[in-house]
């Protein structure tokens, strides 16, 4: 097998096209592509195929998406940064018993956390939990239904087999008197006896 064929079949060209190689491996693939025209041709075909795939499956953003994103970014830039949560001052110590003055620690109210996102997160968690419980119940019902179906199919098969056996016995039993009564096949012979 030729060297360029080994390179093409190694899968490194696909990794190169997808950008999964480290810089040293990328340089090696580029050197091989410059050395072997067949490798360059295969690499160009892969890149063209990826471009066609990207164009075929590209999604255009909704109208006004750019303006909304830029508006939010500018609004966040313009809004003042949220102050860090204030920390209570350390208490002061008394040096002697004659100094009864105790400094009270200054307290600064802590900013209330935004409940908008946490409310949505809690609601999503509850919805996920309910979905999991519902899926577990449906899965249990599905397994029970499958086992009931298997039992019913087994009983149906057993009943069908029993029915076939009974039909064969019935037909055999019905044929026996018919044979004995047929005048063409059997003649009654009177035997002289004692």
Backbone torsions as a table, in degrees:
resi	resn	phi	psi	omega
1	UNK	NA	142.7	-177.2
2	UNK	-79.0	157.8	-175.7
3	UNK	-61.0	-43.4	-178.0
4	UNK	-65.8	-32.1	178.4
5	UNK	-65.1	-39.6	177.1
6	UNK	-63.2	-39.6	179.9
7	UNK	-65.1	-44.3	-178.4
8	UNK	-64.5	-39.6	-176.2
9	UNK	-83.8	-6.1	-176.3
10	UNK	-74.4	-21.7	-178.5
11	UNK	91.2	-4.3	-178.9
12	UNK	-72.1	-28.1	178.0
13	UNK	-66.3	-39.5	177.8
14	UNK	-65.1	-41.2	177.9
15	UNK	-64.0	-38.5	177.7
16	UNK	-62.4	-46.0	-177.9
17	UNK	-63.9	-32.9	-179.8
18	UNK	-86.6	-6.3	178.8
19	UNK	76.9	29.3	-176.9
20	UNK	-96.8	1.5	-177.2
21	UNK	-97.1	150.4	174.7
22	UNK	-74.9	166.8	-175.3
23	UNK	-57.0	-37.8	-179.7
24	UNK	-65.7	-43.0	179.7
25	UNK	-68.8	-34.9	177.0
26	UNK	-63.6	-42.1	179.0
27	UNK	-63.8	-37.8	179.1
28	UNK	-64.7	-42.9	179.0
29	UNK	-65.0	-40.2	178.9
30	UNK	-64.8	-37.8	177.5
31	UNK	-65.6	-41.2	178.6
32	UNK	-66.6	-35.4	178.8
33	UNK	-68.0	-34.4	178.1
34	UNK	-76.6	-27.2	-179.2
35	UNK	-78.4	-40.2	-175.8
36	UNK	-116.2	118.0	179.8
37	UNK	-64.2	-30.0	179.2
38	UNK	-66.0	-37.9	178.4
39	UNK	-67.0	-42.7	178.4
40	UNK	-60.7	-42.1	-179.6
41	UNK	-63.5	-44.0	179.2
42	UNK	-65.1	-41.5	179.5
43	UNK	-64.6	-43.2	177.6
44	UNK	-62.4	-39.1	178.7
45	UNK	-65.1	-40.5	178.2
46	UNK	-63.6	-45.4	-179.5
47	UNK	-64.6	-39.3	177.8
48	UNK	-65.6	-39.5	177.8
49	UNK	-63.9	-40.6	177.3
50	UNK	-65.1	-38.3	177.4
51	UNK	-63.6	-43.1	178.2
52	UNK	-62.5	-42.1	179.1
53	UNK	-63.6	-43.7	179.7
54	UNK	-63.6	-41.8	178.8
55	UNK	-65.7	-38.8	-177.8
56	UNK	-69.0	-32.5	-175.6
57	UNK	-109.1	14.5	-179.7
58	UNK	-71.3	141.3	177.5
59	UNK	-108.8	131.6	176.4
60	UNK	-88.2	134.3	-179.2
61	UNK	-68.3	153.8	179.1
62	UNK	-62.6	156.1	179.7
63	UNK	-62.2	137.7	178.3
64	UNK	84.4	0.4	-178.6
65	UNK	-64.3	-42.4	-177.8
66	UNK	-61.3	-44.2	-178.4
67	UNK	-65.5	-39.9	179.5
68	UNK	-64.4	-44.1	-178.8
69	UNK	-65.1	-46.7	179.4
70	UNK	-63.5	-37.2	177.9
71	UNK	-62.6	-42.7	178.9
72	UNK	-66.1	-42.2	179.8
73	UNK	-62.4	-46.1	179.7
74	UNK	-64.4	-37.2	179.0
75	UNK	-65.5	-39.4	178.6
76	UNK	-70.2	-33.4	178.2
77	UNK	-68.8	-41.3	-177.7
78	UNK	-72.9	-32.3	-178.2
79	UNK	-70.5	141.8	-179.5
80	UNK	-66.8	148.3	179.3
81	UNK	-65.1	141.9	-179.9
82	UNK	-65.2	131.3	-179.9
83	UNK	-67.2	149.3	178.0
84	UNK	-67.0	152.0	-179.4
85	UNK	-61.6	126.5	-178.9
86	UNK	-68.4	148.4	-179.4
87	UNK	-110.9	138.5	179.0
88	UNK	-64.7	142.2	-180.0
89	UNK	-68.3	150.0	179.3
90	UNK	-68.8	142.1	-179.9
91	UNK	-69.2	148.2	177.2
92	UNK	-90.0	149.0	-177.0
93	UNK	-99.4	147.8	174.8
94	UNK	-85.1	138.9	179.9
95	UNK	-87.0	-36.7	-178.3
96	UNK	-139.5	166.9	178.9
97	UNK	-73.1	-19.2	-179.5
98	UNK	-76.6	-13.3	179.1
99	UNK	-103.7	84.9	-176.0
100	UNK	-74.9	-4.7	-176.9
101	UNK	-72.8	120.4	176.2
102	UNK	-112.6	123.9	-179.9
103	UNK	-74.8	130.5	178.1
104	UNK	-83.4	139.4	-179.5
105	UNK	-67.6	139.2	179.0
106	UNK	-78.2	132.6	-179.8
107	UNK	-112.2	136.6	178.3
108	UNK	-119.3	131.2	-178.6
109	UNK	-62.5	139.5	178.8
110	UNK	-85.3	137.6	-179.7
111	UNK	-64.6	137.5	179.0
112	UNK	-69.8	135.2	177.7
113	UNK	-69.6	149.2	179.2
114	UNK	-68.3	123.4	-178.3
115	UNK	-91.0	-5.2	-178.5
116	UNK	-61.6	-54.4	-178.3
117	UNK	-74.4	-38.5	-178.8
118	UNK	-68.0	-33.1	176.1
119	UNK	-63.3	-43.6	177.4
120	UNK	-65.7	-37.8	179.9
121	UNK	-65.8	-40.5	178.1
122	UNK	-65.7	-43.5	179.3
123	UNK	-62.8	-41.5	178.7
124	UNK	-65.6	-38.3	178.3
125	UNK	-64.6	-42.2	178.7
126	UNK	-65.3	-42.7	178.5
127	UNK	-62.1	-40.7	178.2
128	UNK	-64.4	-42.6	179.1
129	UNK	-62.6	-45.1	178.0
130	UNK	-63.4	-39.2	177.5
131	UNK	-63.0	-42.3	178.8
132	UNK	-63.7	-42.3	178.8
133	UNK	-64.3	-44.3	178.5
134	UNK	-61.6	-43.3	178.4
135	UNK	-64.0	-38.3	178.8
136	UNK	-64.5	-42.4	178.1
137	UNK	-64.3	-44.2	178.6
138	UNK	-62.9	-38.8	179.4
139	UNK	-65.8	-41.0	178.0
140	UNK	-62.9	-44.3	177.8
141	UNK	-62.7	-39.4	178.4
142	UNK	-62.4	-44.1	179.7
143	UNK	-64.2	-41.3	178.8
144	UNK	-63.9	-42.4	178.9
145	UNK	-63.4	-41.2	178.4
146	UNK	-63.5	-41.8	179.7
147	UNK	-68.1	-38.8	176.3
148	UNK	-63.0	-39.9	178.2
149	UNK	-64.0	-41.5	179.1
150	UNK	-63.2	-41.2	178.0
151	UNK	-64.5	-44.2	-179.5
152	UNK	-63.3	-40.9	178.1
153	UNK	-64.8	-38.5	177.3
154	UNK	-63.7	-43.3	178.5
155	UNK	-65.8	-38.7	178.8
156	UNK	-64.2	-42.4	178.7
157	UNK	-63.3	-44.6	179.5
158	UNK	-62.8	-42.0	178.5
159	UNK	-64.5	-41.3	179.0
160	UNK	-63.3	-41.5	178.3
161	UNK	-64.0	-43.5	178.7
162	UNK	-62.7	-41.4	179.2
163	UNK	-62.7	-42.2	178.8
164	UNK	-63.4	-42.0	178.7
165	UNK	-62.8	-43.7	-179.5
166	UNK	-65.5	-38.0	178.0
167	UNK	-65.3	-40.3	177.1
168	UNK	-62.9	-43.7	179.1
169	UNK	-63.0	-41.6	-180.0
170	UNK	-63.4	-45.5	-179.6
171	UNK	-64.5	-38.3	177.7
172	UNK	-65.0	-42.7	-179.6
173	UNK	-66.8	-34.9	178.9
174	UNK	-73.8	-29.3	179.8
175	UNK	-74.1	-33.3	-176.4
176	UNK	-60.4	-51.7	178.5
177	UNK	-65.1	-32.0	179.7
178	UNK	-63.3	-41.4	179.6
179	UNK	-64.8	-41.8	-178.2
180	UNK	-69.8	-28.2	-178.0
181	UNK	-91.0	-9.1	-177.4
182	UNK	-70.9	119.0	-178.9
183	UNK	-74.4	-20.6	-178.3
184	UNK	-75.0	-34.5	-174.5
185	UNK	-91.8	-33.9	-176.8
186	UNK	-127.1	138.2	175.8
187	UNK	-116.9	142.7	178.0
188	UNK	-79.7	130.3	-179.6
189	UNK	-118.3	129.3	177.5
190	UNK	-89.0	125.4	-178.5
191	UNK	-99.0	138.2	176.3
192	UNK	-80.7	128.9	-177.4
193	UNK	-141.1	-175.5	-177.3
194	UNK	-70.5	NA	NA
